[in-house]
Amino acid sequence: MSRVIALLVGVWEFVVGEDWRTAIGVVVALGLTALVAQAGNAAWWVMPIAVVALLALSLRRAARSAVRKR
């Protein structure tokens, strides 16, 4: 495997990891932050809300998965 491919795979694993839904949520939140800022409004509040929401969804999925394994 070439070094470039190894680097790209490493970056993919770091960014996406095991939860692709959270990675997509972060990309959407960054886009929303950019849109709010471009409209001339304060955009500092978008990412904290997104982080809390994405964490809650991730924990919910993990809890459901743990219950199914019992």
Secondary structure, DSSP 8 states (H G I E B T S, - for coil): --HHHHHHHHHHHHHTTT-HHHHHHHHHHHHHHHHHHHTTS--TTHHHHHHHHHHHHHHHHHHHHHHHH-
